[in-house]
Amino acid sequence: MKTLKYIIAILFLTGSFLACTDQNDDESLEINPVEGLFKIYEISEADHTVEIYSEKSTLTVGYNEFAIRILDKASNIYITNAALTWMPMMHMESMSHSGPHSILKNVVDNTLYKGHIVFQMAGNDMEYWDLTLKYNFNGQEVTVTQKLSVDQPADGMKKTQVFTGADDVRYVLAFVNPKEPKVAINDFQAVLYKMQDMMTFPLVENYKITVDPRMTSMGNHSSPNNQDMVYNSITKMYEGKLSFTMTGYWRINMQLLNENGDVLKGEEVTENHPESSLYFELEF
């Protein structure tokens, strides 16, 4: 009798485990890899469609995250391992140039590519950005180009700095996080690139960015427990801490220092010098 009870118990547990496994498999299949993103462009070719997503509904000057995938129209399945590469270009009236951008990383079962682009300037009626994509589809190399609309940030806050350092190198510094700042100690992230030529913008590693947030409308007071930004080789971003003691407008004064500690841009905030020429702006 005991043996029968054990067999029944084992069968019950096995059935419960299989039911949970099936449920978990169903849940994993239901995960949407682009949930929370905006589909900003769709490029339709004869046998496939390229979908371009962003974290924002509108591309703006500064740091923009992208996600891209390719749909096979015949099978209605997103293809894997497309070896996707990209190149953003700004077409001006007298010249053209690229902008800082990451490599595209293949994620989510190899069907989704993610990366970021830093747009240094907005487009207008005569000048515009476009994005060229190259990838493999059914064994063939395909190239497509999509014109992009890039606007100034709606809040008018300064979150991108393009400048020439004391070393005569052209730099692009762009704010990344916090996207939703709070009255607390916030994780602070930014990306730093330099201009090698009109088409090449390599990452700048192992520099340091000092951080001094000030509330200009409240006597230019600062806040405690801020941490200067240092380079993280895993995220490939500069990371530190921002302390906000109240809501309102904050000017984040910064200085860029090279590996030797030489100041390349920005000034220390003092009573006689209330702001740095290198800064970001936040209001919340």
C-alpha positions in Angstrom: 0.0 0.0 0.0 2.8 2.3 0.9 4.5 1.6 -2.5 1.3 2.5 -4.3 1.1 5.8 -2.3 4.7 6.6 -3.3 4.0 5.9 -7.0 1.0 8.2 -6.9 3.0 10.9 -5.2 5.8 10.6 -7.8 3.3 10.8 -10.6 1.7 13.8 -9.1 5.0 15.7 -8.7 6.1 14.7 -12.2 2.9 16.0 -13.6 3.2 19.2 -11.7 6.8 19.7 -12.8 5.9 19.1 -16.5 2.9 21.5 -16.2 5.2 24.2 -14.7 7.8 23.6 -17.4 5.2 23.9 -20.2 3.9 27.1 -18.6 7.4 28.5 -18.4 8.1 27.6 -22.0 4.9 29.3 -23.1 5.8 32.4 -21.1 9.3 32.5 -22.7 7.7 32.2 -26.1 5.5 35.2 -25.4 8.4 37.5 -24.5 8.4 40.5 -27.0 12.1 41.5 -27.5 11.0 45.0 -28.6 8.4 45.6 -25.9 8.6 49.3 -24.7 10.4 50.4 -27.9 9.0 52.6 -30.7 9.1 51.3 -34.3 10.4 54.5 -36.0 11.1 53.1 -39.5 10.3 50.1 -41.6 12.1 49.4 -44.9 10.2 47.1 -47.1 12.2 45.1 -49.7 10.8 42.5 -52.1 11.3 39.5 -49.9 12.0 40.9 -46.4 11.4 43.9 -44.1 13.8 45.8 -42.0 12.3 47.1 -38.7 14.1 49.9 -36.9 13.2 50.6 -33.2 14.3 53.2 -30.7 13.8 53.9 -27.0 12.3 57.3 -28.0 9.5 58.1 -30.5 11.7 60.8 -32.0 15.4 60.8 -32.6 17.2 63.7 -31.0 20.6 65.3 -30.9 22.7 63.2 -28.5 22.6 59.6 -27.4 20.0 57.4 -29.1 19.5 53.6 -28.6 18.4 51.4 -31.5 17.1 47.9 -32.0 16.9 46.4 -35.5 15.5 43.1 -36.9 14.8 41.6 -40.3 11.6 39.8 -41.2 11.5 37.1 -43.9 8.2 37.7 -45.7 8.0 34.2 -47.0 8.3 32.4 -43.6 7.1 35.4 -41.5 10.1 34.6 -39.2 12.8 37.1 -38.1 16.1 35.9 -39.5 19.2 35.0 -37.4 22.8 35.9 -37.8 22.4 38.6 -40.4 25.9 40.0 -39.8 24.3 43.5 -39.6 26.5 46.6 -39.7 25.6 50.3 -39.9 26.9 53.7 -40.8 25.1 57.0 -39.9 25.8 60.0 -42.2 25.0 63.7 -41.9 24.6 65.3 -45.3 25.3 69.1 -45.1 25.2 71.6 -47.9 29.0 71.7 -48.3 30.1 68.4 -46.8 29.1 65.1 -45.3 30.3 63.4 -42.1 29.5 60.4 -39.9 28.9 60.4 -36.1 29.9 58.4 -33.1 28.2 55.0 -33.0 28.7 51.6 -31.3 28.9 48.3 -33.0 25.6 46.4 -33.4 25.4 43.5 -30.9 23.4 40.4 -31.9 21.0 39.5 -29.0 17.7 37.7 -28.3 18.1 34.4 -30.2 20.3 36.2 -32.7 17.3 37.9 -34.3 17.8 41.4 -32.8 20.7 43.9 -33.1 21.2 46.6 -30.6 23.5 49.6 -30.5 23.6 53.4 -30.1 24.3 56.5 -32.2 25.3 60.0 -31.0 23.9 62.6 -33.3 26.0 65.8 -33.0 23.5 68.1 -34.7 19.8 68.3 -35.8 18.6 68.0 -39.4 16.8 70.7 -41.3 15.1 71.3 -44.7 18.5 71.3 -46.5 20.6 69.0 -44.3 19.8 65.6 -43.0 21.0 62.3 -41.5 20.6 58.9 -43.0 21.5 55.4 -41.9 23.0 52.8 -44.2 22.6 49.1 -43.2 24.5 46.2 -44.6 23.5 42.6 -43.9 23.1 39.0 -45.2 19.8 37.7 -46.4 19.5 34.2 -47.8 23.2 34.2 -48.6 23.2 37.6 -50.4 24.7 40.8 -49.1 22.1 43.6 -49.0 22.5 47.3 -48.6 19.7 49.7 -47.7 19.6 53.4 -46.7 17.0 55.1 -44.6 16.7 58.9 -44.2 16.4 59.9 -40.5 14.6 62.8 -38.9 16.8 64.1 -36.0 15.4 67.0 -33.8 16.7 69.1 -30.9 15.6 67.7 -27.5 12.1 68.9 -26.7 13.1 69.9 -23.2 15.9 72.2 -24.5 18.4 70.7 -22.0 22.1 70.5 -22.9 23.0 66.8 -23.0 25.6 66.7 -25.7 28.9 68.5 -25.9 31.1 68.7 -29.0 34.4 70.5 -28.3 38.1 70.8 -29.0 40.2 69.8 -26.0 43.5 71.4 -24.9 45.2 68.6 -26.8 43.6 69.9 -30.1 41.5 66.8 -30.3 37.8 67.0 -31.2 35.6 65.2 -28.6 31.9 64.3 -28.4 30.5 63.7 -24.9 26.9 62.6 -24.6 24.6 62.0 -21.6 23.1 58.6 -21.2 21.6 58.1 -17.7 19.7 58.8 -15.5 16.8 59.0 -17.9 14.4 59.6 -15.0 16.4 61.4 -12.3 15.2 61.3 -8.7 15.9 63.1 -5.4 18.5 60.5 -4.4 21.9 59.3 -5.5 21.5 58.4 -9.2 23.7 56.3 -11.4 25.4 58.6 -13.9 26.5 57.4 -17.3 27.9 59.1 -20.4 29.8 58.1 -23.6 32.9 59.8 -24.8 34.2 59.7 -28.4 36.9 61.5 -30.3 37.0 62.5 -33.9 39.8 60.8 -35.8 38.5 62.0 -39.2 35.1 62.8 -40.8 34.1 59.1 -40.8 35.8 57.7 -37.8 34.9 58.3 -34.1 36.7 55.9 -31.8 35.8 55.5 -28.1 38.0 57.3 -25.6 39.0 55.0 -22.8 40.5 55.5 -19.3 40.0 59.2 -19.0 38.2 60.8 -16.0 35.3 63.2 -15.8 34.8 65.2 -12.6 31.2 65.9 -11.5 29.9 68.9 -9.7 26.1 69.4 -9.9 24.8 72.8 -9.0 21.4 74.2 -8.5 21.8 77.7 -10.0 18.5 79.1 -8.8 19.3 78.2 -5.1 22.6 80.0 -4.6 24.5 77.6 -6.9 24.6 75.0 -4.1 26.0 71.6 -4.7 25.1 68.2 -3.2 26.9 65.5 -1.2 28.1 62.1 -2.2 28.7 62.7 -5.9 31.2 60.4 -7.6 33.4 61.4 -10.6 32.9 59.3 -13.7 35.5 56.7 -14.7 35.6 54.4 -17.7 33.9 51.0 -17.5 35.4 48.6 -20.0 32.4 46.3 -19.9 29.7 48.9 -20.6 32.1 51.1 -22.6 30.7 54.1 -20.8 31.9 56.6 -18.2 30.1 55.9 -14.9 29.7 57.8 -11.6 27.1 59.0 -9.2 24.9 62.1 -9.2 23.3 63.3 -6.0 20.1 65.5 -6.2 18.7 66.9 -3.0 15.6 68.5 -4.5 13.7 68.8 -7.8 14.3 71.6 -10.2 17.0 72.7 -12.7 20.5 71.3 -12.2 23.6 72.2 -14.1 26.1 69.4 -14.0 29.5 71.0 -14.2 32.3 68.7 -15.4 36.0 68.6 -16.2 37.6 66.1 -18.7 41.0 64.8 -17.6 43.3 62.6 -19.6 45.3 59.6 -18.3 48.0 61.9 -17.0 45.4 64.0 -15.0 45.7 67.0 -17.4 42.5 69.0 -17.8 41.4 68.9 -21.4 38.1 70.8 -21.0 36.2 72.5 -18.2 36.9 74.5 -15.1 36.6 74.0 -11.4 33.5 75.7 -9.9 34.5 78.3 -7.3 32.9 81.4 -5.8 34.5 83.6 -8.4 33.9 81.1 -11.3 30.3 79.7 -10.8 30.2 77.4 -13.8 32.2 75.1 -16.0 32.3 75.4 -19.8 31.8 71.6 -19.9 28.3 70.7 -18.5 25.0 68.9 -18.9 21.6 70.2 -17.9 18.8 68.3 -16.1 15.4 69.5 -14.9 12.9 67.3 -13.1 
